[in-house]
Amino acid sequence: MNSQVNSPLAESALSITPSLSEWVRATANADPPIIDPLPKTRTRSLPPPPTMKDVRYVRREVTRLVNDMPGIRTELGETRTLLEHATSMLRNVSEDFKEMSKVQQVLEWDLVEKYKRDRRLWDGTHLMPDEDFASWDLFLGQLRAEVEEERREDENQELENRDGGDDVE
């Protein structure tokens, strides 16, 4: 299909553009570009030498550290003393704590056990008149019986549930 080009701009573009066969001939003998597989490492350059301003700054800081040394040593000595005192207090307190815990155990075994066994020592029923004490004691006996009955029922229910799950037919 030949088409006629009427525009002078289109004619000039076609005359400049090489044909496909010309392009193939031109690129057939061309060398491919060389691509280096590993990037070249940069050599490290040394940092610039310090300026007089840098030297003055470093000398000022070193002087400050030297001048602060006695203060730092004094603070370290105070801190060491404080730490030693806290350690000795901890040892003393731990010994006191052990002694107090032993005293607490002895007191609990000797005194509180009696209160745990004898209800009248802590509920005040020994101070009641005899009639009130009898009705109160009857009420507590009934209450204990009810609680004991509920506990037995719960245990029986639990055993039935446990036994009922084991039956295999």
C-alpha positions in Angstrom: 0.0 0.0 0.0 1.5 3.2 -1.1 0.1 6.3 0.3 0.9 9.7 -0.9 2.1 12.2 1.6 0.8 15.7 0.9 2.5 17.5 3.8 6.0 18.9 3.4 6.7 18.3 7.1 5.7 14.6 6.8 8.0 14.3 3.7 11.0 15.7 5.5 10.4 13.4 8.5 10.3 10.3 6.2 13.5 11.3 4.5 15.4 11.7 7.8 14.2 8.5 9.3 16.2 5.5 8.1 14.5 2.5 6.8 14.4 -0.7 8.7 17.0 -2.4 6.6 19.4 0.5 7.0 19.0 0.3 10.8 19.6 -3.4 10.8 22.8 -3.0 8.8 24.0 -0.2 11.1 23.4 -2.1 14.3 24.7 -5.5 13.0 28.3 -4.5 13.4 27.9 -2.4 16.5 29.6 -3.6 19.8 27.2 -4.2 22.7 27.6 -2.0 25.7 29.9 -3.3 28.4 28.2 -3.6 31.8 30.4 -4.2 34.7 28.7 -6.8 36.9 30.3 -5.6 40.2 30.1 -1.9 41.1 33.5 -0.4 41.6 34.3 0.1 45.3 35.0 3.6 46.3 38.3 4.2 48.0 37.8 5.8 51.4 39.3 9.1 51.7 40.8 10.3 54.9 38.8 12.9 56.8 40.1 16.3 56.6 42.7 17.2 59.3 41.4 18.9 62.4 41.2 22.6 62.4 42.5 24.8 65.2 38.9 25.2 66.3 38.6 21.4 66.7 41.8 21.3 68.7 40.7 24.1 71.0 37.4 22.3 71.6 39.1 19.0 72.5 41.6 20.7 74.8 38.8 22.5 76.6 36.9 19.3 77.1 40.0 17.4 78.4 40.7 20.2 80.8 37.2 20.2 82.0 37.3 16.4 82.7 40.6 16.8 84.6 39.2 19.6 86.7 36.0 17.7 87.4 37.9 14.5 88.5 38.0 15.4 92.3 34.3 16.1 92.3 33.5 12.9 90.5 35.7 10.9 93.0 34.0 12.6 95.9 30.6 11.7 94.5 31.7 8.1 93.9 32.9 7.9 97.5 29.6 9.2 98.9 27.7 6.8 96.7 29.8 3.9 97.8 29.2 4.8 101.5 25.5 5.1 100.9 25.4 1.7 99.2 27.3 0.0 102.0 25.0 1.6 104.6 21.9 0.4 102.6 23.3 -3.1 102.3 24.0 -3.3 106.1 20.4 -2.0 106.8 19.0 -4.7 104.5 20.9 -7.4 106.3 19.7 -6.2 109.7 16.1 -5.8 108.5 16.1 -9.3 107.0 17.3 -10.7 110.3 14.6 -8.8 112.1 12.0 -10.0 109.7 12.9 -13.6 110.2 12.7 -13.1 114.0 9.3 -11.4 113.7 7.9 -14.1 111.4 8.9 -16.8 114.0 7.3 -14.8 116.8 4.1 -14.5 114.6 4.0 -18.3 114.1 4.5 -19.0 117.8 1.7 -16.5 118.7 -0.6 -17.9 116.1 0.0 -21.5 117.2 -0.3 -20.7 120.9 -3.1 -18.1 121.1 -5.1 -17.9 117.9 -5.5 -21.6 117.7 -7.6 -21.5 120.9 -9.8 -18.8 119.3 -10.2 -20.9 116.2 -11.3 -24.0 118.2 -13.5 -22.3 120.8 -16.1 -20.0 119.1 -17.3 -18.6 122.4 -14.0 -16.8 122.9 -14.5 -14.5 119.9 -18.3 -14.3 119.3 -19.2 -13.2 122.9 -21.7 -15.9 123.6 -20.1 -16.6 127.0 -21.4 -13.2 128.1 -25.1 -14.0 127.1 -27.8 -14.9 129.5 -28.5 -18.7 129.6 -31.8 -18.5 127.7 -30.4 -16.5 124.9 -27.3 -18.6 124.8 -29.4 -21.8 124.5 -31.5 -20.4 121.6 -28.3 -19.1 119.9 -26.6 -22.4 120.3 -29.6 -24.2 118.9 -29.7 -21.8 115.9 -26.0 -22.3 115.2 -26.4 -26.1 115.5 -29.2 -26.1 112.9 -27.2 -23.8 110.7 -24.2 -26.1 110.9 -26.4 -29.1 110.1 -27.8 -27.3 107.0 -24.4 -26.4 105.8 -23.1 -29.9 106.3 -26.1 -31.4 104.5 -25.6 -29.1 101.5 -21.9 -30.0 101.4 -22.8 -33.7 101.4 -25.3 -33.3 98.6 -22.8 -31.4 96.5 -20.2 -34.2 97.1 -22.8 -36.8 96.1 -23.8 -34.9 93.0 -20.2 -34.6 92.0 -19.6 -38.3 92.5 -22.7 -39.2 90.5 -21.6 -36.9 87.7 -18.1 -38.4 87.7 -19.4 -42.0 87.9 -22.1 -41.4 85.3 -19.6 -40.2 82.7 -17.5 -43.4 83.1 -20.3 -45.9 82.1 -19.7 -47.3 78.6 -22.5 -49.4 77.1 
